[in-house]
Each structure stands twice: as C-alpha cells, then as structure tokens.
Amino acid sequence: MSLLQNLVQDISSLGTKLYQRLGDDTGHLYEAKPWKTYDQELPDRESWQLSQKLIADCEELIALLTPTKVKLVTECVANNSTVGLGAAADLRIADKIIENGGEASLSHLARVCKTDEHKLGCVMHMLVQRHIFKEVTPDVFANNRHSYELRSETGATEMMLIETNEGYQAGLGWLPVMKDPKKMHEHDPAKGAFATALNVDMGVLPYLGTPEGASLLNNFTIGVPWLSGITVVATRTDLPWDMYGSTVCDVGAGPGGVMLEVHKKYPHLNIICQELEPMIPVLQDTFKDYDSDLNSGKIKLEVHDYFTPQTTVADVYWLRGVVRDYDDETSAQLLAQLVPALKKNPKAKVLVNELIVPTLITPQSQVEANVPAAKRLPPNQSGYPQACHMMQLSTMVLMGGKERTFGDIVKIGRAAGLRVSKFHQFRMFTGTIEFELDEEACRETGMEKSRL
C-alpha cells in the first residue's frame, strides 16, 4: 500500500485504541479550561505512547499532503507565528477576553489594547488557525484551552515573551555564529547567538543584571518556573526514585525545586542538594518550610563544585541540565568526578536529565518508504519531538551550550568511565539516561559484576 493509505489506516487504528484507553476522559480544544489528563497531570503510559504515535503520523500526513512550494513557504514564514504570539502575549489578549466576560469583539480588543484593529485582526485570525484562541462569530474572539493558559496568573505569558522578544532577536545571530570560524565551535554563551545578535560581550544570565536586561529578568523570574512546572510532574513520576536506595544527591541543584518535589512525593528519602556557595541562600529559601528535615539531616544543603571529586556517597546522583552546558570533553570530565564516590558504592546510579534530541530515520528501501512515522520512532529520545527540536535549538541560541542525542550522551558517559543501564523516557520533552560504574571500574574496587 502507499504511504497515504498506511498513514490513514494507522491513524484510524491508533485513534481507536487511544479513545478506548481514555474512555469518558475525552479531550477538548475549544473550552477555556485545561484538559486535566494532559495539561495538569499525565496520561497513563500506554495512552501517552499512543498519543505520540498519532502526533507523528499526523505530522507526516500533513507533510505528505502539502505541496512542496507551500511546505517550504510555510516553514520559511513560520517565524510569523512567533510574531503573532508575541503580540498576543504582550497585549494580554487572554486577560482582556476574560475581563470582558469571556468574549470580545475585534474592535473592543483593538480599543483596550490601543492598537490598530486590522493589524490585530491579522494576528488573531492567524492564531485561531493555529488553534490558539477561537473565533465564535466573525471578529468575535474567546479563549480556548491553549490560549486560556496565557492568563496572567500562570506565568505562561512571561515565558512566551522571553522567546518572542529576546529569543527571537537572538535567533538572528545563529547563522552568523555558525559561519564564523572563531565562534562556530564555541559553547560559551558570551560568544553565542544571543551575544552576537544583541552586540554584547556576555551571555543571558549576566545580561539579566544590566539595566537593559531588567525586563528580561522579570520575565525569567516569572516565566521559567512556569516552564519548569511543565516537566516537574513527569520528573517526580517517571523515575522510580525510591527504588535506588535511601539517599538522593542532586549535583548542581540550582534553586532546588526538583528535589523539593521529590521530597514531597518520597518524604522517607534522604535528600542532598549540592551547589556553589552563592546558591546556598537560594536553596535555603526553597526549603524554608522544612526546618525539621534540615535540622535532622533528612535534607542537606552542601557546597560542592561538580568539577571536583565527589566525596558524598549516595545511592543516586541526579544531574539536570548540567551536561548540556559544556563541550564533550568537559562534560566527560564533569561526570568522571563522580567515579570516586561510585567506587565506594558501586550499586549507585547516575541520572543525566536533558532534552534528548529526537531523530527520525528516513526509510531507504522502496518497501520501507511507505512505513508510517509512528512505526519509526526511536525509543531512546525525548517525547514530543517537534517541541523538543524547537526547544533544543532555542536553548542553544539563547543560553549557549550543546544539546545532544541519546548516542552523544552515551559516548560522554563512556569517556567518564560510566555505562548505560537504562533510559527513562518521560511523558514530556525531556528524558533521563541512567548510568552506572562500568565493568572495568567495578573490577578495580574488587566488586563482581553480579553484585551490581
């Protein structure tokens, strides 16, 4: 059968299975409220996997049915989706619709936003076509499930503004950096796309402390926790935190939000958060309501530089968004600093949590060419591949660093003396590679493989 026939049949089959799994929990798009199963919680693993396959097939079907010139033009001008979403976020359209009782005419929105009605109409009609907002009657708009998230109390608007303002500007520096012999191999944010496009000699984080970065700092403060909140449910749910042992060590804990959530779900675990000394007050603030656990040692805040040998013995070491900040050699050196502690407890695991850049290998033979995308999705990669691809490029454009595939991170682990024991695919756009001490290192400790 042709690819078109196979896709249509596969979508029908997958859709039926998903509908049967969800039962009465049917999704909605045009109601101004979250779909609890997908937006606030997580669908069960099988339903999520069916969803991923359906999305892959639908994206391939759209590409198949789109004429070449239309496809290329659509991708070429996709930046205007950013333009439109940025305008809607900045003008607080979602809030203004809510304030007007749930619906608002284009003329009303233009008046309260103090902007041109025709230009705003172009933005709104484009976003409605992309299923953000809905048009209930001609030129009368309301929130749908997705636009409702842009209301002021969520933090979503601030995150959108990071990407649609400074992120959009930084994108203009990506190609110049890729073509500059002095910068193309750099991962230092001070020499990356953001610094190039904004003509500054610093990365985003130092820029936040400048007068010019005040607005961006505000958006980071409000928007980044919203983005982190998207992944926190999967982080605490899709890892068997209580199966590794009694002690979890977060290496490079940042503000400590991940371990706080782990502690809430698994209060019996011992939690250790390691950071550089300037971050300790931030960690103390995160755990300010847990004085008894801090006093008893159930929660420990330790000063530690992850470029120095690890001396704290734990059952699992968690590194979130750490490896991506450095080149391959430096990342391997960083992970190798854990080996001294792993030799003291060879059963311990190392969890590297990152955006695992997805791949989709194109079939080579004529027979395989008609196999639907859902049947070609590699298991060892992040979920929501399209979003993950956009985010991995966005983080490198804004923050520098180096995003990697599963294979890339495995190579770094091997160079550090670690071997892969498992991959945990989160029901989100991040994933976690589980490492352990490799066999040679285990033999050095006198431990047999059977004891690992």
C-alpha positions as MATLAB code, in Angstrom:
seq = 'MSLLQNLVQDISSLGTKLYQRLGDDTGHLYEAKPWKTYDQELPDRESWQLSQKLIADCEELIALLTPTKVKLVTECVANNSTVGLGAAADLRIADKIIENGGEASLSHLARVCKTDEHKLGCVMHMLVQRHIFKEVTPDVFANNRHSYELRSETGATEMMLIETNEGYQAGLGWLPVMKDPKKMHEHDPAKGAFATALNVDMGVLPYLGTPEGASLLNNFTIGVPWLSGITVVATRTDLPWDMYGSTVCDVGAGPGGVMLEVHKKYPHLNIICQELEPMIPVLQDTFKDYDSDLNSGKIKLEVHDYFTPQTTVADVYWLRGVVRDYDDETSAQLLAQLVPALKKNPKAKVLVNELIVPTLITPQSQVEANVPAAKRLPPNQSGYPQACHMMQLSTMVLMGGKERTFGDIVKIGRAAGLRVSKFHQFRMFTGTIEFELDEEACRETGMEKSRL';
ca = [
       0.000    0.000    0.000;
       1.035    3.623   -0.450;
       2.242    5.848    2.377;
      -1.056    7.726    2.244;
      -3.057    4.528    2.707;
      -0.805    3.296    5.504;
      -0.936    6.602    7.335;
      -4.716    6.856    7.153;
      -5.126    3.284    8.378;
      -2.542    3.678   11.125;
      -4.125    6.908   12.356;
      -7.521    5.217   12.437;
      -6.171    2.227   14.354;
      -4.163    4.290   16.828;
      -7.031    6.714   17.332;
      -9.434    3.914   18.158;
      -7.025    2.437   20.703;
      -6.448    5.825   22.341;
     -10.157    6.565   22.519;
     -10.732    3.185   24.181;
      -7.948    3.847   26.678;
      -9.243    7.280   27.655;
     -12.863    6.229   27.842;
     -15.019    9.057   29.153;
     -11.959   11.274   29.578;
     -12.352   12.798   26.127;
     -10.194   15.727   25.206;
     -11.431   19.198   24.460;
      -9.958   22.064   22.487;
     -12.492   24.874   22.476;
     -13.270   25.075   26.194;
     -11.436   27.733   28.200;
     -10.031   25.335   30.762;
      -7.152   22.841   30.930;
      -7.595   19.219   29.952;
      -6.622   17.758   33.316;
      -5.226   14.484   31.961;
      -2.774   16.172   29.601;
      -2.252   19.693   30.969;
      -2.174   19.265   34.743;
      -1.370   15.593   35.176;
      -0.094   12.860   32.858;
      -1.976   10.312   30.793;
      -1.161    6.705   31.591;
       1.958    5.423   29.825;
       0.125    3.490   27.088;
      -2.205    6.392   26.300;
       0.773    8.744   26.128;
       2.639    6.415   23.749;
      -0.442    6.169   21.528;
      -0.647    9.972   21.543;
       2.991   10.256   20.490;
       2.448    7.854   17.593;
      -0.682    9.665   16.469;
       1.089   13.022   16.512;
       3.981   11.587   14.461;
       1.614   10.121   11.880;
      -0.471   13.301   11.644;
       2.619   15.457   11.150;
       3.836   13.134    8.397;
       0.393   13.139    6.779;
       0.318   16.935    6.738;
       3.771   16.990    5.130;
       2.644   14.420    2.557;
      -0.478   16.333    1.570;
       1.197   19.742    1.434;
       2.545   20.845   -1.979;
       6.298   21.361   -1.962;
       6.194   25.097   -2.557;
       3.535   25.582    0.088;
       5.516   23.450    2.562;
       8.722   25.426    2.057;
       6.969   28.778    2.183;
       5.097   27.737    5.321;
       8.309   26.749    7.089;
      10.092   29.845    5.821;
       7.485   32.223    7.238;
       6.804   30.197   10.421;
       8.645   32.918   12.329;
       5.483   34.984   11.965;
       3.768   32.598   14.358;
       6.283   33.895   16.889;
       5.462   37.465   15.883;
       1.753   36.887   16.384;
       2.058   35.010   19.660;
       4.416   37.670   20.970;
       1.887   40.381   20.167;
      -0.953   38.474   21.845;
       1.191   37.845   24.927;
       2.410   41.421   25.225;
      -1.081   42.854   24.739;
      -2.520   40.376   27.281;
      -5.308   39.334   24.941;
      -6.329   36.321   27.055;
      -6.817   38.504   30.121;
      -8.753   41.136   28.209;
     -11.143   38.489   26.885;
     -11.691   37.206   30.437;
     -12.214   40.745   31.740;
     -14.866   41.298   29.076;
     -16.926   38.339   30.221;
     -15.398   35.560   28.106;
     -15.828   37.006   24.611;
     -14.552   40.168   22.984;
     -15.024   41.742   19.581;
     -12.038   42.698   17.497;
     -12.985   46.352   17.763;
     -13.163   46.108   21.574;
      -9.795   44.355   21.768;
      -8.167   46.926   19.500;
      -9.593   49.735   21.615;
      -8.481   48.390   25.004;
      -5.100   47.348   23.580;
      -4.696   50.777   21.974;
      -3.705   49.328   18.624;
      -4.866   49.117   15.012;
      -7.903   46.917   14.516;
      -6.829   45.497   11.162;
      -3.326   44.569   12.347;
      -4.704   42.951   15.493;
      -7.217   41.082   13.356;
      -4.403   39.644   11.260;
      -2.732   38.387   14.435;
      -5.894   36.915   15.908;
      -7.034   35.139   12.753;
      -3.599   33.584   12.349;
      -3.553   32.340   15.959;
      -7.090   30.961   15.674;
      -5.975   28.998   12.617;
      -3.194   27.538   14.796;
      -5.763   26.665   17.480;
      -4.721   29.354   19.936;
      -7.913   31.357   20.747;
     -11.192   30.707   18.972;
     -13.441   32.854   16.787;
     -17.024   32.293   17.935;
     -18.599   34.579   15.308;
     -16.890   36.750   12.709;
     -14.406   39.030   14.503;
     -15.522   37.941   17.964;
     -12.923   36.009   19.918;
     -12.800   33.848   23.019;
     -10.221   31.754   24.788;
      -9.800   28.093   24.056;
      -7.885   25.536   26.100;
      -4.489   26.724   24.880;
      -4.981   30.495   24.984;
      -6.562   30.235   28.446;
      -3.123   29.244   29.772;
      -1.924   32.736   28.784;
      -3.932   34.378   31.562;
      -1.803   36.492   33.870;
      -1.622   34.243   36.927;
       0.109   31.316   35.200;
       3.460   32.764   34.096;
       2.973   31.453   30.553;
       2.850   34.941   29.061;
       6.231   35.860   30.526;
       7.759   32.666   29.121;
       6.315   33.452   25.703;
       7.817   36.947   25.865;
      11.279   35.547   26.593;
      11.142   33.562   23.382;
       9.236   36.014   21.211;
      11.375   39.013   22.194;
      14.983   38.291   23.184;
      14.827   34.722   21.906;
      13.564   35.901   18.533;
      16.286   38.555   18.346;
      18.954   36.036   19.340;
      17.869   33.772   16.507;
      19.255   36.312   14.072;
      22.709   35.621   15.490;
      22.594   31.858   14.963;
      23.668   31.739   11.318;
      26.463   34.328   11.745;
      27.846   32.233   14.621;
      27.619   29.049   12.539;
      29.637   30.737    9.774;
      32.233   32.431   11.995;
      35.428   30.288   12.236;
      36.154   31.800   15.653;
      32.720   31.100   17.104;
      31.251   28.105   15.285;
      32.696   25.563   17.763;
      32.063   27.674   20.866;
      29.565   26.718   23.582;
      30.265   29.767   25.713;
      27.067   31.885   25.782;
      29.201   35.052   25.737;
      30.276   34.053   22.228;
      26.960   32.653   21.090;
      23.957   33.787   19.084;
      22.434   35.948   21.836;
      25.641   37.920   22.401;
      26.215   38.247   18.654;
      22.711   39.420   17.802;
      22.437   41.893   20.692;
      26.059   43.015   20.257;
      27.025   42.352   23.871;
      30.010   40.503   25.324;
      28.036   38.401   27.781;
      25.516   35.589   27.900;
      21.896   35.836   29.010;
      22.447   35.350   32.739;
      24.923   38.233   33.216;
      22.750   40.318   30.879;
      19.861   39.957   33.335;
      21.807   42.096   35.802;
      22.164   45.034   33.419;
      19.690   47.921   33.083;
      18.892   46.728   29.547;
      18.065   43.278   30.878;
      15.583   44.369   33.561;
      12.511   43.397   31.542;
      14.029   40.055   30.593;
      14.904   39.425   34.254;
      11.261   39.951   35.207;
      10.126   37.510   32.529;
      12.744   34.955   33.582;
      11.686   35.231   37.218;
       8.038   34.568   36.384;
       8.204   32.557   33.160;
      10.928   29.986   33.840;
       9.139   28.487   36.899;
       6.076   28.068   34.677;
       8.170   26.170   32.130;
       9.796   24.067   34.848;
       6.360   23.255   36.190;
       5.564   21.554   32.881;
       8.280   18.966   33.467;
       8.135   18.558   37.232;
       5.182   16.146   37.214;
       6.972   13.833   34.781;
      10.249   14.186   36.704;
       8.812   13.033   40.005;
       6.522   10.433   38.420;
       8.509    8.806   35.617;
      11.533    7.866   37.711;
      11.463    5.163   40.423;
      13.122    7.431   42.974;
      12.528    5.021   45.859;
      13.983    2.007   44.014;
      17.624    3.135   44.087;
      18.188    3.303   47.815;
      17.741    5.777   50.634;
      19.824    8.787   49.533;
      19.414   11.062   46.504;
      22.091   13.641   45.669;
      21.257   16.499   43.293;
      24.581   17.601   41.771;
      24.205   21.204   40.614;
      20.789   21.592   42.194;
      20.119   25.162   41.123;
      17.238   26.562   43.191;
      16.378   23.034   44.381;
      12.856   22.841   43.004;
      13.224   19.325   41.618;
      14.401   17.842   44.902;
      11.654   19.682   46.747;
       9.081   17.890   44.591;
      10.855   14.545   45.053;
      10.835   15.114   48.810;
       7.110   15.815   48.773;
       6.383   12.552   46.958;
       9.010   10.450   48.763;
       9.403   12.001   52.232;
      11.253    8.933   53.507;
      14.242    9.584   51.212;
      17.338   11.479   52.315;
      17.835   14.479   50.034;
      21.166   16.205   49.367;
      21.353   19.367   47.264;
      24.815   20.426   46.119;
      25.625   23.853   44.713;
      28.245   26.581   44.713;
      28.291   28.718   47.851;
      26.403   31.737   46.387;
      23.423   29.466   45.667;
      23.068   28.129   49.214;
      20.830   31.035   50.372;
      18.554   30.328   47.380;
      18.347   26.662   48.373;
      17.632   27.649   51.956;
      14.723   29.752   50.743;
      13.367   26.857   48.667;
      13.348   24.592   51.734;
      12.356   27.305   54.226;
       9.285   25.324   55.339;
      11.309   22.194   56.106;
      13.363   23.271   59.116;
      12.865   19.986   60.953;
      14.174   17.982   57.995;
      17.110   20.354   57.602;
      17.934   20.151   61.321;
      17.693   16.360   61.362;
      19.810   15.966   58.224;
      16.951   14.478   56.225;
      17.607   17.334   53.817;
      21.197   18.537   53.429;
      22.480   21.567   51.534;
      26.125   21.115   50.601;
      28.665   23.409   48.977;
      30.209   21.482   46.106;
      31.826   22.267   42.759;
      30.974   19.458   40.350;
      34.364   19.862   38.691;
      35.968   18.484   41.856;
      35.875   14.850   43.068;
      32.586   13.793   44.599;
      33.040   12.890   48.267;
      29.395   12.437   49.271;
      28.288    8.815   48.996;
      24.709    8.424   47.786;
      22.534    5.838   46.054;
      21.667    8.028   43.088;
      23.200   11.201   41.658;
      20.876   13.487   39.708;
      22.234   15.970   37.132;
      19.576   18.105   35.461;
      20.580   20.330   32.562;
      24.237   20.182   33.611;
      25.896   18.228   30.799;
      24.359   20.457   28.132;
      26.292   23.486   29.382;
      29.684   22.175   28.261;
      31.577   20.640   25.358;
      32.044   16.867   25.183;
      35.446   16.700   26.849;
      34.442   18.998   29.706;
      31.161   17.126   30.209;
      33.050   13.831   30.429;
      35.446   15.344   32.966;
      32.484   16.538   34.991;
      30.867   13.082   35.077;
      34.218   11.452   35.855;
      34.317   13.414   39.131;
      31.552   11.084   40.352;
      33.663    7.949   39.949;
      35.427    8.190   43.361;
      32.050    8.141   45.106;
      30.719    5.411   42.810;
      33.658    3.187   43.703;
      32.594    3.453   47.341;
      29.048    2.446   46.368;
      29.192    0.596   43.017;
      25.439   -0.010   43.104;
      24.772    3.714   42.849;
      23.264    5.208   39.685;
      23.901    8.459   37.841;
      20.828   10.086   36.258;
      21.538   12.566   33.456;
      18.369   14.546   32.682;
      18.365   16.531   29.437;
      16.491   17.284   26.262;
      17.350   14.092   24.372;
      17.379   15.351   20.785;
      14.986   13.193   18.723;
      15.752   11.522   15.411;
      13.531   10.075   12.702;
      15.497    7.924   10.262;
      14.048    8.027    6.753;
      13.433    4.548    5.238;
      15.888    3.597    2.498;
      14.137    0.860    0.535;
      11.046    1.320   -1.607;
       9.137   -1.130    0.588;
      10.059    0.620    3.817;
       9.341    4.052    2.332;
       5.639    3.588    2.992;
       6.026    2.704    6.660;
       4.209    5.325    8.827;
       6.266    7.605   11.054;
       4.686    6.117   14.186;
       6.433    2.826   13.458;
       9.821    4.519   13.003;
      10.047    6.479   16.260;
      13.243    5.508   18.137;
      12.576    4.656   21.801;
      15.640    6.435   23.235;
      14.698   10.067   22.746;
      12.557   12.815   24.227;
       8.821   12.817   23.748;
       7.020   15.495   21.751;
       9.851   15.541   19.141;
       8.735   18.694   17.348;
       8.641   20.732   20.569;
      11.917   19.178   21.712;
      13.667   20.111   18.459;
      12.479   23.698   18.719;
      13.472   23.924   22.375;
      16.928   22.421   21.924;
      17.710   24.974   19.250;
      16.176   27.743   21.357;
      18.282   26.909   24.407;
      21.492   26.926   22.367;
      20.531   30.205   20.686;
      19.712   31.917   23.994;
      21.901   30.128   26.518;
      24.764   28.586   24.572;
      25.765   25.056   25.499;
      25.309   21.900   23.454;
      22.153   19.803   23.199;
      22.686   16.138   22.340;
      21.148   12.906   21.102;
      20.999    9.745   23.198;
      24.091    8.423   21.422;
      26.023   11.630   22.075;
      25.416   11.458   25.825;
      26.213    7.743   25.939;
      29.656    8.495   24.434;
      30.308   11.136   27.068;
      29.359    8.685   29.802;
      31.716    6.057   28.422;
      34.555    8.563   28.343;
      33.852    9.262   32.015;
      34.007    5.581   32.982;
      30.259    5.001   33.036;
      27.967    2.667   31.158;
      24.279    2.977   30.368;
      21.961    0.844   32.463;
      18.594    2.231   31.367;
      16.787    5.013   29.545;
      13.767    6.692   31.115;
      11.517    8.347   28.539;
       9.498   10.963   30.365;
       5.960   11.749   29.331;
       7.305   15.173   28.405;
      10.025   16.689   26.205;
      12.913   15.720   28.495;
      14.357   12.301   29.247;
      16.868   10.713   31.588;
      19.789    8.400   30.847;
      20.712    6.153   33.762;
      24.418    5.303   34.125;
      26.393    3.070   36.441;
      30.069    2.402   37.045;
      31.485    0.407   34.129;
      32.824   -3.113   34.491;
      36.497   -2.140   34.485;
      35.970    0.406   37.229;
      33.970   -2.155   39.184;
      36.825   -4.671   38.962;
      39.160   -2.036   40.380;
      37.026   -1.993   43.517;
      37.101   -5.783   43.792;
      33.344   -5.982   43.225;
      31.980   -8.658   40.926;
      29.501   -7.810   38.222;
      26.858   -9.994   39.879;
      26.793   -7.699   42.891;
      25.825   -4.637   40.860;
];
